[in-house]
Amino acid sequence: MDSVQTQTLSIKGHGGGEAYIDFCDGQLCVSVVIEGKQADFSFEPVTLGMFAHAYKLHCEECKAYEKRNENSQEVSRT
């Protein structure tokens, strides 16, 4: 089976570790490298769906907060 991999996102940790995040073969894959040692993780589609749903809820909360903040600023200006 051919492997399909997306562009990799790299996140550097405070203690010198680094995490590499990408999608490979339809799954979210994470590699964590600390002091030259690497551990690889992948997430099942159902778990990825849970992350997507949680992120959607987070975005909705952020939009509601921004809207409340905009409304309170408009009231304070009047």
N, CA, C, O and CB atoms as a CASP TS submission, in Angstrom:
PFRMAT TS
TARGET T0000
AUTHOR 0000-0000-0000
METHOD Language model
MODEL 1
PARENT N/A
ATOM      1  N   MET     1       0.844  -1.184   0.000  1.00  0.00           N
ATOM      2  CA  MET     1       0.000   0.000   0.000  1.00  0.00           C
ATOM      3  C   MET     1       0.887   1.244   0.000  1.00  0.00           C
ATOM      4  O   MET     1       1.845   1.338   0.767  1.00  0.00           O
ATOM      5  CB  MET     1      -0.959   0.000   1.223  1.00  0.00           C
ATOM      6  N   ASP     2       0.556   2.186  -0.863  1.00  0.00           N
ATOM      7  CA  ASP     2       1.305   3.435  -0.921  1.00  0.00           C
ATOM      8  C   ASP     2       0.956   4.296   0.277  1.00  0.00           C
ATOM      9  O   ASP     2      -0.206   4.369   0.677  1.00  0.00           O
ATOM     10  CB  ASP     2       1.018   4.191  -2.230  1.00  0.00           C
ATOM     11  N   SER     3       1.941   4.938   0.841  1.00  0.00           N
ATOM     12  CA  SER     3       1.721   5.825   1.987  1.00  0.00           C
ATOM     13  C   SER     3       1.490   7.246   1.494  1.00  0.00           C
ATOM     14  O   SER     3       2.245   7.758   0.667  1.00  0.00           O
ATOM     15  CB  SER     3       2.925   5.778   2.967  1.00  0.00           C
ATOM     16  N   VAL     4       0.447   7.871   2.007  1.00  0.00           N
ATOM     17  CA  VAL     4       0.149   9.261   1.673  1.00  0.00           C
ATOM     18  C   VAL     4       0.370  10.081   2.936  1.00  0.00           C
ATOM     19  O   VAL     4      -0.235   9.811   3.974  1.00  0.00           O
ATOM     20  CB  VAL     4      -1.322   9.431   1.121  1.00  0.00           C
ATOM     21  N   GLN     5       1.239  11.085   2.846  1.00  0.00           N
ATOM     22  CA  GLN     5       1.578  11.893   4.006  1.00  0.00           C
ATOM     23  C   GLN     5       1.430  13.362   3.653  1.00  0.00           C
ATOM     24  O   GLN     5       1.796  13.787   2.557  1.00  0.00           O
ATOM     25  CB  GLN     5       3.011  11.587   4.497  1.00  0.00           C
ATOM     26  N   THR     6       0.893  14.132   4.583  1.00  0.00           N
ATOM     27  CA  THR     6       0.727  15.567   4.377  1.00  0.00           C
ATOM     28  C   THR     6       1.951  16.315   4.879  1.00  0.00           C
ATOM     29  O   THR     6       2.898  15.719   5.392  1.00  0.00           O
ATOM     30  CB  THR     6      -0.539  16.076   5.084  1.00  0.00           C
ATOM     31  N   GLN     7       1.914  17.622   4.722  1.00  0.00           N
ATOM     32  CA  GLN     7       2.976  18.463   5.258  1.00  0.00           C
ATOM     33  C   GLN     7       3.017  18.303   6.771  1.00  0.00           C
ATOM     34  O   GLN     7       1.972  18.181   7.411  1.00  0.00           O
ATOM     35  CB  GLN     7       2.765  19.951   4.864  1.00  0.00           C
ATOM     36  N   THR     8       4.199  18.302   7.340  1.00  0.00           N
ATOM     37  CA  THR     8       4.381  18.062   8.763  1.00  0.00           C
ATOM     38  C   THR     8       4.470  19.373   9.538  1.00  0.00           C
ATOM     39  O   THR     8       5.177  20.300   9.143  1.00  0.00           O
ATOM     40  CB  THR     8       5.631  17.225   9.002  1.00  0.00           C
ATOM     41  N   LEU     9       3.741  19.427  10.644  1.00  0.00           N
ATOM     42  CA  LEU     9       3.801  20.549  11.572  1.00  0.00           C
ATOM     43  C   LEU     9       4.763  20.165  12.683  1.00  0.00           C
ATOM     44  O   LEU     9       4.638  19.090  13.269  1.00  0.00           O
ATOM     45  CB  LEU     9       2.381  20.912  12.142  1.00  0.00           C
ATOM     46  N   SER    10       5.718  21.029  12.978  1.00  0.00           N
ATOM     47  CA  SER    10       6.722  20.762  14.004  1.00  0.00           C
ATOM     48  C   SER    10       6.522  21.716  15.171  1.00  0.00           C
ATOM     49  O   SER    10       6.400  22.926  14.977  1.00  0.00           O
ATOM     50  CB  SER    10       8.152  20.897  13.429  1.00  0.00           C
ATOM     51  N   ILE    11       6.489  21.172  16.386  1.00  0.00           N
ATOM     52  CA  ILE    11       6.332  21.982  17.596  1.00  0.00           C
ATOM     53  C   ILE    11       7.511  21.687  18.522  1.00  0.00           C
ATOM     54  O   ILE    11       7.744  20.540  18.904  1.00  0.00           O
ATOM     55  CB  ILE    11       4.960  21.687  18.313  1.00  0.00           C
ATOM     56  N   LYS    12       8.247  22.737  18.873  1.00  0.00           N
ATOM     57  CA  LYS    12       9.396  22.559  19.763  1.00  0.00           C
ATOM     58  C   LYS    12       8.967  22.728  21.208  1.00  0.00           C
ATOM     59  O   LYS    12       8.240  23.664  21.542  1.00  0.00           O
ATOM     60  CB  LYS    12      10.519  23.557  19.419  1.00  0.00           C
ATOM     61  N   GLY    13       9.417  21.821  22.066  1.00  0.00           N
ATOM     62  CA  GLY    13       9.089  21.870  23.484  1.00  0.00           C
ATOM     63  C   GLY    13      10.059  22.751  24.253  1.00  0.00           C
ATOM     64  O   GLY    13      11.111  23.137  23.742  1.00  0.00           O
ATOM     65  N   HIS    14       9.694  23.059  25.475  1.00  0.00           N
ATOM     66  CA  HIS    14      10.527  23.914  26.318  1.00  0.00           C
ATOM     67  C   HIS    14      11.815  23.210  26.747  1.00  0.00           C
ATOM     68  O   HIS    14      12.846  23.861  26.915  1.00  0.00           O
ATOM     69  CB  HIS    14       9.745  24.355  27.549  1.00  0.00           C
ATOM     70  N   GLY    15      11.767  21.902  26.924  1.00  0.00           N
ATOM     71  CA  GLY    15      12.937  21.171  27.398  1.00  0.00           C
ATOM     72  C   GLY    15      13.767  20.553  26.301  1.00  0.00           C
ATOM     73  O   GLY    15      14.577  19.665  26.570  1.00  0.00           O
ATOM     74  N   GLY    16      13.589  20.999  25.061  1.00  0.00           N
ATOM     75  CA  GLY    16      14.394  20.484  23.969  1.00  0.00           C
ATOM     76  C   GLY    16      13.721  19.400  23.156  1.00  0.00           C
ATOM     77  O   GLY    16      14.258  18.997  22.124  1.00  0.00           O
ATOM     78  N   GLY    17      12.578  18.915  23.576  1.00  0.00           N
ATOM     79  CA  GLY    17      11.861  17.909  22.802  1.00  0.00           C
ATOM     80  C   GLY    17      11.158  18.547  21.615  1.00  0.00           C
ATOM     81  O   GLY    17      11.037  19.769  21.526  1.00  0.00           O
ATOM     82  N   GLU    18      10.699  17.698  20.709  1.00  0.00           N
ATOM     83  CA  GLU    18       9.992  18.202  19.548  1.00  0.00           C
ATOM     84  C   GLU    18       8.913  17.201  19.156  1.00  0.00           C
ATOM     85  O   GLU    18       9.114  15.990  19.245  1.00  0.00           O
ATOM     86  CB  GLU    18      10.966  18.460  18.371  1.00  0.00           C
ATOM     87  N   ALA    19       7.762  17.721  18.718  1.00  0.00           N
ATOM     88  CA  ALA    19       6.667  16.879  18.241  1.00  0.00           C
ATOM     89  C   ALA    19       6.432  17.190  16.770  1.00  0.00           C
ATOM     90  O   ALA    19       6.429  18.351  16.362  1.00  0.00           O
ATOM     91  CB  ALA    19       5.364  17.106  19.079  1.00  0.00           C
ATOM     92  N   TYR    20       6.238  16.157  15.992  1.00  0.00           N
ATOM     93  CA  TYR    20       5.948  16.285  14.567  1.00  0.00           C
ATOM     94  C   TYR    20       4.549  15.736  14.338  1.00  0.00           C
ATOM     95  O   TYR    20       4.265  14.591  14.688  1.00  0.00           O
ATOM     96  CB  TYR    20       7.012  15.533  13.684  1.00  0.00           C
ATOM     97  N   ILE    21       3.678  16.543  13.755  1.00  0.00           N
ATOM     98  CA  ILE    21       2.280  16.167  13.572  1.00  0.00           C
ATOM     99  C   ILE    21       1.938  16.220  12.088  1.00  0.00           C
ATOM    100  O   ILE    21       2.235  17.203  11.408  1.00  0.00           O
ATOM    101  CB  ILE    21       1.339  17.097  14.389  1.00  0.00           C
ATOM    102  N   ASP    22       1.321  15.171  11.600  1.00  0.00           N
ATOM    103  CA  ASP    22       0.871  15.150  10.206  1.00  0.00           C
ATOM    104  C   ASP    22      -0.241  14.110  10.043  1.00  0.00           C
ATOM    105  O   ASP    22      -0.558  13.366  10.971  1.00  0.00           O
ATOM    106  CB  ASP    22       2.058  14.839   9.242  1.00  0.00           C
ATOM    107  N   PHE    23      -0.816  14.077   8.858  1.00  0.00           N
ATOM    108  CA  PHE    23      -1.785  13.047   8.513  1.00  0.00           C
ATOM    109  C   PHE    23      -1.089  12.059   7.607  1.00  0.00           C
ATOM    110  O   PHE    23      -0.494  12.452   6.603  1.00  0.00           O
ATOM    111  CB  PHE    23      -3.057  13.647   7.831  1.00  0.00           C
ATOM    112  N   CYS    24      -1.154  10.790   7.940  1.00  0.00           N
ATOM    113  CA  CYS    24      -0.561   9.756   7.099  1.00  0.00           C
ATOM    114  C   CYS    24      -1.563   8.617   6.959  1.00  0.00           C
ATOM    115  O   CYS    24      -2.067   8.084   7.948  1.00  0.00           O
ATOM    116  CB  CYS    24       0.792   9.245   7.695  1.00  0.00           C
ATOM    117  N   ASP    25      -1.835   8.263   5.730  1.00  0.00           N
ATOM    118  CA  ASP    25      -2.788   7.190   5.422  1.00  0.00           C
ATOM    119  C   ASP    25      -4.141   7.404   6.108  1.00  0.00           C
ATOM    120  O   ASP    25      -4.756   6.456   6.598  1.00  0.00           O
ATOM    121  CB  ASP    25      -2.208   5.840   5.842  1.00  0.00           C
ATOM    122  N   GLY    26      -4.597   8.662   6.137  1.00  0.00           N
ATOM    123  CA  GLY    26      -5.912   8.971   6.681  1.00  0.00           C
ATOM    124  C   GLY    26      -5.981   9.061   8.191  1.00  0.00           C
ATOM    125  O   GLY    26      -7.066   9.248   8.742  1.00  0.00           O
ATOM    126  N   GLN    27      -4.869   8.935   8.868  1.00  0.00           N
ATOM    127  CA  GLN    27      -4.852   9.031  10.325  1.00  0.00           C
ATOM    128  C   GLN    27      -3.966  10.182  10.759  1.00  0.00           C
ATOM    129  O   GLN    27      -3.024  10.558  10.060  1.00  0.00           O
ATOM    130  CB  GLN    27      -4.368   7.715  10.957  1.00  0.00           C
ATOM    131  N   LEU    28      -4.281  10.742  11.930  1.00  0.00           N
ATOM    132  CA  LEU    28      -3.425  11.760  12.525  1.00  0.00           C
ATOM    133  C   LEU    28      -2.248  11.039  13.165  1.00  0.00           C
ATOM    134  O   LEU    28      -2.434  10.175  14.022  1.00  0.00           O
ATOM    135  CB  LEU    28      -4.205  12.639  13.574  1.00  0.00           C
ATOM    136  N   CYS    29      -1.044  11.393  12.750  1.00  0.00           N
ATOM    137  CA  CYS    29       0.173  10.761  13.263  1.00  0.00           C
ATOM    138  C   CYS    29       1.008  11.790  14.018  1.00  0.00           C
ATOM    139  O   CYS    29       1.137  12.936  13.588  1.00  0.00           O
ATOM    140  CB  CYS    29       0.998  10.131  12.109  1.00  0.00           C
ATOM    141  N   VAL    30       1.564  11.374  15.132  1.00  0.00           N
ATOM    142  CA  VAL    30       2.403  12.245  15.948  1.00  0.00           C
ATOM    143  C   VAL    30       3.684  11.487  16.289  1.00  0.00           C
ATOM    144  O   VAL    30       3.637  10.347  16.752  1.00  0.00           O
ATOM    145  CB  VAL    30       1.653  12.707  17.248  1.00  0.00           C
ATOM    146  N   SER    31       4.808  12.122  16.058  1.00  0.00           N
ATOM    147  CA  SER    31       6.092  11.586  16.493  1.00  0.00           C
ATOM    148  C   SER    31       6.671  12.555  17.511  1.00  0.00           C
ATOM    149  O   SER    31       6.732  13.760  17.265  1.00  0.00           O
ATOM    150  CB  SER    31       7.072  11.371  15.284  1.00  0.00           C
ATOM    151  N   VAL    32       7.091  12.035  18.640  1.00  0.00           N
ATOM    152  CA  VAL    32       7.690  12.854  19.687  1.00  0.00           C
ATOM    153  C   VAL    32       9.150  12.434  19.825  1.00  0.00           C
ATOM    154  O   VAL    32       9.457  11.253  19.987  1.00  0.00           O
ATOM    155  CB  VAL    32       6.919  12.705  21.051  1.00  0.00           C
ATOM    156  N   VAL    33      10.041  13.418  19.758  1.00  0.00           N
ATOM    157  CA  VAL    33      11.475  13.153  19.864  1.00  0.00           C
ATOM    158  C   VAL    33      12.010  13.921  21.066  1.00  0.00           C
ATOM    159  O   VAL    33      11.889  15.143  21.146  1.00  0.00           O
ATOM    160  CB  VAL    33      12.233  13.559  18.549  1.00  0.00           C
ATOM    161  N   ILE    34      12.607  13.177  22.003  1.00  0.00           N
ATOM    162  CA  ILE    34      13.207  13.783  23.200  1.00  0.00           C
ATOM    163  C   ILE    34      14.560  13.104  23.424  1.00  0.00           C
ATOM    164  O   ILE    34      14.649  11.880  23.514  1.00  0.00           O
ATOM    165  CB  ILE    34      12.264  13.629  24.473  1.00  0.00           C
ATOM    166  N   GLU    35      15.590  13.911  23.509  1.00  0.00           N
ATOM    167  CA  GLU    35      16.948  13.424  23.748  1.00  0.00           C
ATOM    168  C   GLU    35      17.324  12.296  22.792  1.00  0.00           C
ATOM    169  O   GLU    35      17.905  11.292  23.203  1.00  0.00           O
ATOM    170  CB  GLU    35      17.087  12.949  25.186  1.00  0.00           C
ATOM    171  N   GLY    36      16.991  12.469  21.525  1.00  0.00           N
ATOM    172  CA  GLY    36      17.371  11.494  20.515  1.00  0.00           C
ATOM    173  C   GLY    36      16.500  10.250  20.452  1.00  0.00           C
ATOM    174  O   GLY    36      16.716   9.397  19.591  1.00  0.00           O
ATOM    175  N   LYS    37      15.526  10.124  21.335  1.00  0.00           N
ATOM    176  CA  LYS    37      14.628   8.969  21.325  1.00  0.00           C
ATOM    177  C   LYS    37      13.291   9.387  20.720  1.00  0.00           C
ATOM    178  O   LYS    37      12.785  10.473  21.002  1.00  0.00           O
ATOM    179  CB  LYS    37      14.431   8.396  22.765  1.00  0.00           C
ATOM    180  N   GLN    38      12.726   8.519  19.888  1.00  0.00           N
ATOM    181  CA  GLN    38      11.490   8.846  19.182  1.00  0.00           C
ATOM    182  C   GLN    38      10.389   7.852  19.537  1.00  0.00           C
ATOM    183  O   GLN    38      10.618   6.645  19.614  1.00  0.00           O
ATOM    184  CB  GLN    38      11.725   8.861  17.663  1.00  0.00           C
ATOM    185  N   ALA    39       9.190   8.391  19.752  1.00  0.00           N
ATOM    186  CA  ALA    39       8.000   7.570  19.961  1.00  0.00           C
ATOM    187  C   ALA    39       6.952   8.022  18.948  1.00  0.00           C
ATOM    188  O   ALA    39       6.724   9.220  18.778  1.00  0.00           O
ATOM    189  CB  ALA    39       7.461   7.690  21.442  1.00  0.00           C
ATOM    190  N   ASP    40       6.317   7.067  18.278  1.00  0.00           N
ATOM    191  CA  ASP    40       5.326   7.371  17.257  1.00  0.00           C
ATOM    192  C   ASP    40       3.933   6.983  17.737  1.00  0.00           C
ATOM    193  O   ASP    40       3.753   5.953  18.386  1.00  0.00           O
ATOM    194  CB  ASP    40       5.661   6.647  15.946  1.00  0.00           C
ATOM    195  N   PHE    41       2.949   7.821  17.411  1.00  0.00           N
ATOM    196  CA  PHE    41       1.573   7.597  17.797  1.00  0.00           C
ATOM    197  C   PHE    41       0.683   7.843  16.588  1.00  0.00           C
ATOM    198  O   PHE    41       1.006   8.669  15.734  1.00  0.00           O
ATOM    199  CB  PHE    41       1.169   8.505  18.984  1.00  0.00           C
ATOM    200  N   SER    42      -0.421   7.140  16.514  1.00  0.00           N
ATOM    201  CA  SER    42      -1.429   7.444  15.498  1.00  0.00           C
ATOM    202  C   SER    42      -2.794   7.368  16.174  1.00  0.00           C
ATOM    203  O   SER    42      -2.980   6.648  17.155  1.00  0.00           O
ATOM    204  CB  SER    42      -1.338   6.452  14.270  1.00  0.00           C
ATOM    205  N   PHE    43      -3.729   8.113  15.637  1.00  0.00           N
ATOM    206  CA  PHE    43      -5.064   8.191  16.213  1.00  0.00           C
ATOM    207  C   PHE    43      -6.060   7.545  15.261  1.00  0.00           C
ATOM    208  O   PHE    43      -6.020   7.795  14.056  1.00  0.00           O
ATOM    209  CB  PHE    43      -5.459   9.659  16.507  1.00  0.00           C
ATOM    210  N   GLU    44      -6.935   6.732  15.784  1.00  0.00           N
ATOM    211  CA  GLU    44      -7.977   6.091  14.991  1.00  0.00           C
ATOM    212  C   GLU    44      -8.962   7.150  14.496  1.00  0.00           C
ATOM    213  O   GLU    44      -9.088   8.207  15.114  1.00  0.00           O
ATOM    214  CB  GLU    44      -8.711   5.000  15.818  1.00  0.00           C
ATOM    215  N   PRO    45      -9.659   6.884  13.395  1.00  0.00           N
ATOM    216  CA  PRO    45     -10.615   7.850  12.860  1.00  0.00           C
ATOM    217  C   PRO    45     -11.672   8.306  13.867  1.00  0.00           C
ATOM    218  O   PRO    45     -12.060   9.474  13.864  1.00  0.00           O
ATOM    219  CB  PRO    45     -11.295   7.262  11.670  1.00  0.00           C
ATOM    220  N   VAL    46     -12.137   7.408  14.720  1.00  0.00           N
ATOM    221  CA  VAL    46     -13.146   7.814  15.709  1.00  0.00           C
ATOM    222  C   VAL    46     -12.566   8.825  16.696  1.00  0.00           C
ATOM    223  O   VAL    46     -13.262   9.754  17.106  1.00  0.00           O
ATOM    224  CB  VAL    46     -13.684   6.583  16.469  1.00  0.00           C
ATOM    225  N   THR    47     -11.310   8.656  17.079  1.00  0.00           N
ATOM    226  CA  THR    47     -10.654   9.602  17.982  1.00  0.00           C
ATOM    227  C   THR    47     -10.449  10.936  17.289  1.00  0.00           C
ATOM    228  O   THR    47     -10.646  11.992  17.890  1.00  0.00           O
ATOM    229  CB  THR    47      -9.308   9.044  18.473  1.00  0.00           C
ATOM    230  N   LEU    48     -10.056  10.888  16.031  1.00  0.00           N
ATOM    231  CA  LEU    48      -9.879  12.110  15.256  1.00  0.00           C
ATOM    232  C   LEU    48     -11.209  12.854  15.135  1.00  0.00           C
ATOM    233  O   LEU    48     -11.245  14.083  15.202  1.00  0.00           O
ATOM    234  CB  LEU    48      -9.310  11.789  13.859  1.00  0.00           C
ATOM    235  N   GLY    49     -12.302  12.105  14.954  1.00  0.00           N
ATOM    236  CA  GLY    49     -13.637  12.707  14.914  1.00  0.00           C
ATOM    237  C   GLY    49     -13.984  13.389  16.221  1.00  0.00           C
ATOM    238  O   GLY    49     -14.607  14.451  16.220  1.00  0.00           O
ATOM    239  N   MET    50     -13.588  12.789  17.342  1.00  0.00           N
ATOM    240  CA  MET    50     -13.835  13.406  18.653  1.00  0.00           C
ATOM    241  C   MET    50     -13.043  14.702  18.788  1.00  0.00           C
ATOM    242  O   MET    50     -13.566  15.691  19.303  1.00  0.00           O
ATOM    243  CB  MET    50     -13.460  12.431  19.795  1.00  0.00           C
ATOM    244  N   PHE    51     -11.783  14.713  18.331  1.00  0.00           N
ATOM    245  CA  PHE    51     -10.982  15.937  18.350  1.00  0.00           C
ATOM    246  C   PHE    51     -11.645  17.021  17.504  1.00  0.00           C
ATOM    247  O   PHE    51     -11.722  18.179  17.912  1.00  0.00           O
ATOM    248  CB  PHE    51      -9.553  15.660  17.840  1.00  0.00           C
ATOM    249  N   ALA    52     -12.124  16.632  16.315  1.00  0.00           N
ATOM    250  CA  ALA    52     -12.762  17.594  15.412  1.00  0.00           C
ATOM    251  C   ALA    52     -14.018  18.181  16.056  1.00  0.00           C
ATOM    252  O   ALA    52     -14.257  19.385  15.957  1.00  0.00           O
ATOM    253  CB  ALA    52     -13.115  16.922  14.065  1.00  0.00           C
ATOM    254  N   HIS    53     -14.809  17.357  16.704  1.00  0.00           N
ATOM    255  CA  HIS    53     -16.029  17.840  17.357  1.00  0.00           C
ATOM    256  C   HIS    53     -15.681  18.782  18.517  1.00  0.00           C
ATOM    257  O   HIS    53     -16.304  19.831  18.680  1.00  0.00           O
ATOM    258  CB  HIS    53     -16.879  16.648  17.867  1.00  0.00           C
ATOM    259  N   ALA    54     -14.693  18.400  19.309  1.00  0.00           N
ATOM    260  CA  ALA    54     -14.278  19.254  20.430  1.00  0.00           C
ATOM    261  C   ALA    54     -13.756  20.593  19.918  1.00  0.00           C
ATOM    262  O   ALA    54     -14.030  21.634  20.515  1.00  0.00           O
ATOM    263  CB  ALA    54     -13.195  18.549  21.280  1.00  0.00           C
ATOM    264  N   TYR    55     -13.005  20.574  18.816  1.00  0.00           N
ATOM    265  CA  TYR    55     -12.480  21.816  18.241  1.00  0.00           C
ATOM    266  C   TYR    55     -13.619  22.686  17.719  1.00  0.00           C
ATOM    267  O   TYR    55     -13.584  23.907  17.867  1.00  0.00           O
ATOM    268  CB  TYR    55     -11.480  21.510  17.108  1.00  0.00           C
ATOM    269  N   LYS    56     -14.636  22.062  17.105  1.00  0.00           N
ATOM    270  CA  LYS    56     -15.798  22.797  16.615  1.00  0.00           C
ATOM    271  C   LYS    56     -16.500  23.494  17.783  1.00  0.00           C
ATOM    272  O   LYS    56     -16.864  24.666  17.683  1.00  0.00           O
ATOM    273  CB  LYS    56     -16.776  21.847  15.877  1.00  0.00           C
ATOM    274  N   LEU    57     -16.688  22.772  18.884  1.00  0.00           N
ATOM    275  CA  LEU    57     -17.314  23.379  20.071  1.00  0.00           C
ATOM    276  C   LEU    57     -16.458  24.522  20.609  1.00  0.00           C
ATOM    277  O   LEU    57     -16.984  25.560  21.008  1.00  0.00           O
ATOM    278  CB  LEU    57     -17.533  22.317  21.174  1.00  0.00           C
ATOM    279  N   HIS    58     -15.149  24.333  20.620  1.00  0.00           N
ATOM    280  CA  HIS    58     -14.232  25.375  21.084  1.00  0.00           C
ATOM    281  C   HIS    58     -14.375  26.632  20.225  1.00  0.00           C
ATOM    282  O   HIS    58     -14.436  27.746  20.745  1.00  0.00           O
ATOM    283  CB  HIS    58     -12.772  24.868  21.053  1.00  0.00           C
ATOM    284  N   CYS    59     -14.429  26.438  18.898  1.00  0.00           N
ATOM    285  CA  CYS    59     -14.560  27.584  17.986  1.00  0.00           C
ATOM    286  C   CYS    59     -15.885  28.304  18.205  1.00  0.00           C
ATOM    287  O   CYS    59     -15.942  29.533  18.161  1.00  0.00           O
ATOM    288  CB  CYS    59     -14.446  27.125  16.521  1.00  0.00           C
ATOM    289  N   GLU    60     -16.946  27.545  18.438  1.00  0.00           N
ATOM    290  CA  GLU    60     -18.244  28.162  18.700  1.00  0.00           C
ATOM    291  C   GLU    60     -18.200  28.997  19.979  1.00  0.00           C
ATOM    292  O   GLU    60     -18.773  30.085  20.033  1.00  0.00           O
ATOM    293  CB  GLU    60     -19.338  27.088  18.803  1.00  0.00           C
ATOM    294  N   GLU    61     -17.525  28.490  21.001  1.00  0.00           N
ATOM    295  CA  GLU    61     -17.385  29.240  22.253  1.00  0.00           C
ATOM    296  C   GLU    61     -16.565  30.508  22.040  1.00  0.00           C
ATOM    297  O   GLU    61     -16.891  31.555  22.599  1.00  0.00           O
ATOM    298  CB  GLU    61     -16.731  28.366  23.334  1.00  0.00           C
ATOM    299  N   CYS    62     -15.513  30.427  21.245  1.00  0.00           N
ATOM    300  CA  CYS    62     -14.684  31.600  20.959  1.00  0.00           C
ATOM    301  C   CYS    62     -15.492  32.669  20.230  1.00  0.00           C
ATOM    302  O   CYS    62     -15.398  33.853  20.552  1.00  0.00           O
ATOM    303  CB  CYS    62     -13.454  31.202  20.122  1.00  0.00           C
ATOM    304  N   LYS    63     -16.288  32.249  19.245  1.00  0.00           N
ATOM    305  CA  LYS    63     -17.114  33.201  18.498  1.00  0.00           C
ATOM    306  C   LYS    63     -18.139  33.857  19.412  1.00  0.00           C
ATOM    307  O   LYS    63     -18.377  35.061  19.312  1.00  0.00           O
ATOM    308  CB  LYS    63     -17.822  32.502  17.326  1.00  0.00           C
ATOM    309  N   ALA    64     -18.751  33.076  20.307  1.00  0.00           N
ATOM    310  CA  ALA    64     -19.735  33.628  21.239  1.00  0.00           C
ATOM    311  C   ALA    64     -19.069  34.628  22.185  1.00  0.00           C
ATOM    312  O   ALA    64     -19.644  35.672  22.495  1.00  0.00           O
ATOM    313  CB  ALA    64     -20.416  32.496  22.046  1.00  0.00           C
ATOM    314  N   TYR    65     -17.859  34.308  22.641  1.00  0.00           N
ATOM    315  CA  TYR    65     -17.117  35.211  23.525  1.00  0.00           C
ATOM    316  C   TYR    65     -16.798  36.519  22.792  1.00  0.00           C
ATOM    317  O   TYR    65     -16.979  37.607  23.337  1.00  0.00           O
ATOM    318  CB  TYR    65     -15.809  34.535  24.026  1.00  0.00           C
ATOM    319  N   GLU    66     -16.320  36.396  21.550  1.00  0.00           N
ATOM    320  CA  GLU    66     -15.999  37.596  20.777  1.00  0.00           C
ATOM    321  C   GLU    66     -17.240  38.460  20.564  1.00  0.00           C
ATOM    322  O   GLU    66     -17.176  39.686  20.654  1.00  0.00           O
ATOM    323  CB  GLU    66     -15.385  37.212  19.423  1.00  0.00           C
ATOM    324  N   LYS    67     -18.358  37.817  20.284  1.00  0.00           N
ATOM    325  CA  LYS    67     -19.604  38.559  20.058  1.00  0.00           C
ATOM    326  C   LYS    67     -20.027  39.277  21.334  1.00  0.00           C
ATOM    327  O   LYS    67     -20.417  40.444  21.295  1.00  0.00           O
ATOM    328  CB  LYS    67     -20.727  37.610  19.579  1.00  0.00           C
ATOM    329  N   ARG    68     -19.949  38.569  22.478  1.00  0.00           N
ATOM    330  CA  ARG    68     -20.299  39.210  23.768  1.00  0.00           C
ATOM    331  C   ARG    68     -19.362  40.376  24.039  1.00  0.00           C
ATOM    332  O   ARG    68     -19.800  41.426  24.510  1.00  0.00           O
ATOM    333  CB  ARG    68     -20.229  38.183  24.943  1.00  0.00           C
ATOM    334  N   ASN    69     -18.089  40.207  23.749  1.00  0.00           N
ATOM    335  CA  ASN    69     -17.094  41.244  23.990  1.00  0.00           C
ATOM    336  C   ASN    69     -17.357  42.457  23.100  1.00  0.00           C
ATOM    337  O   ASN    69     -17.257  43.596  23.555  1.00  0.00           O
ATOM    338  CB  ASN    69     -15.679  40.698  23.745  1.00  0.00           C
ATOM    339  N   GLU    70     -17.696  42.210  21.822  1.00  0.00           N
ATOM    340  CA  GLU    70     -18.014  43.313  20.913  1.00  0.00           C
ATOM    341  C   GLU    70     -19.254  44.062  21.387  1.00  0.00           C
ATOM    342  O   GLU    70     -19.289  45.292  21.358  1.00  0.00           O
ATOM    343  CB  GLU    70     -18.226  42.790  19.483  1.00  0.00           C
ATOM    344  N   ASN    71     -20.269  43.323  21.821  1.00  0.00           N
ATOM    345  CA  ASN    71     -21.510  43.943  22.297  1.00  0.00           C
ATOM    346  C   ASN    71     -21.269  44.778  23.553  1.00  0.00           C
ATOM    347  O   ASN    71     -21.846  45.855  23.699  1.00  0.00           O
ATOM    348  CB  ASN    71     -22.567  42.869  22.579  1.00  0.00           C
ATOM    349  N   SER    72     -20.422  44.290  24.457  1.00  0.00           N
ATOM    350  CA  SER    72     -20.168  45.050  25.685  1.00  0.00           C
ATOM    351  C   SER    72     -19.367  46.310  25.384  1.00  0.00           C
ATOM    352  O   SER    72     -19.539  47.326  26.058  1.00  0.00           O
ATOM    353  CB  SER    72     -19.422  44.183  26.715  1.00  0.00           C
ATOM    354  N   GLN    73     -18.491  46.258  24.378  1.00  0.00           N
ATOM    355  CA  GLN    73     -17.727  47.452  23.998  1.00  0.00           C
ATOM    356  C   GLN    73     -18.637  48.484  23.358  1.00  0.00           C
ATOM    357  O   GLN    73     -18.469  49.683  23.579  1.00  0.00           O
ATOM    358  CB  GLN    73     -16.584  47.085  23.035  1.00  0.00           C
ATOM    359  N   GLU    74     -19.603  48.027  22.563  1.00  0.00           N
ATOM    360  CA  GLU    74     -20.545  48.965  21.936  1.00  0.00           C
ATOM    361  C   GLU    74     -21.408  49.638  22.982  1.00  0.00           C
ATOM    362  O   GLU    74     -21.692  50.831  22.869  1.00  0.00           O
ATOM    363  CB  GLU    74     -21.431  48.245  20.913  1.00  0.00           C
ATOM    364  N   VAL    75     -21.835  48.897  24.008  1.00  0.00           N
ATOM    365  CA  VAL    75     -22.669  49.459  25.066  1.00  0.00           C
ATOM    366  C   VAL    75     -21.869  50.478  25.864  1.00  0.00           C
ATOM    367  O   VAL    75     -22.405  51.523  26.233  1.00  0.00           O
ATOM    368  CB  VAL    75     -23.209  48.345  25.993  1.00  0.00           C
ATOM    369  N   SER    76     -20.593  50.195  26.140  1.00  0.00           N
ATOM    370  CA  SER    76     -19.780  51.120  26.937  1.00  0.00           C
ATOM    371  C   SER    76     -19.452  52.411  26.186  1.00  0.00           C
ATOM    372  O   SER    76     -19.152  53.435  26.800  1.00  0.00           O
ATOM    373  CB  SER    76     -18.490  50.439  27.361  1.00  0.00           C
ATOM    374  N   ARG    77     -19.511  52.355  24.850  1.00  0.00           N
ATOM    375  CA  ARG    77     -19.238  53.565  24.061  1.00  0.00           C
ATOM    376  C   ARG    77     -20.434  54.514  24.053  1.00  0.00           C
ATOM    377  O   ARG    77     -20.276  55.714  23.824  1.00  0.00           O
ATOM    378  CB  ARG    77     -18.867  53.187  22.623  1.00  0.00           C
ATOM    379  N   THR    78     -21.615  53.984  24.300  1.00  0.00           N
ATOM    380  CA  THR    78     -22.808  54.840  24.222  1.00  0.00           C
ATOM    381  C   THR    78     -23.115  55.507  25.527  1.00  0.00           C
ATOM    382  O   THR    78     -24.086  56.257  25.623  1.00  0.00           O
ATOM    383  CB  THR    78     -24.001  54.043  23.783  1.00  0.00           C
TER
END
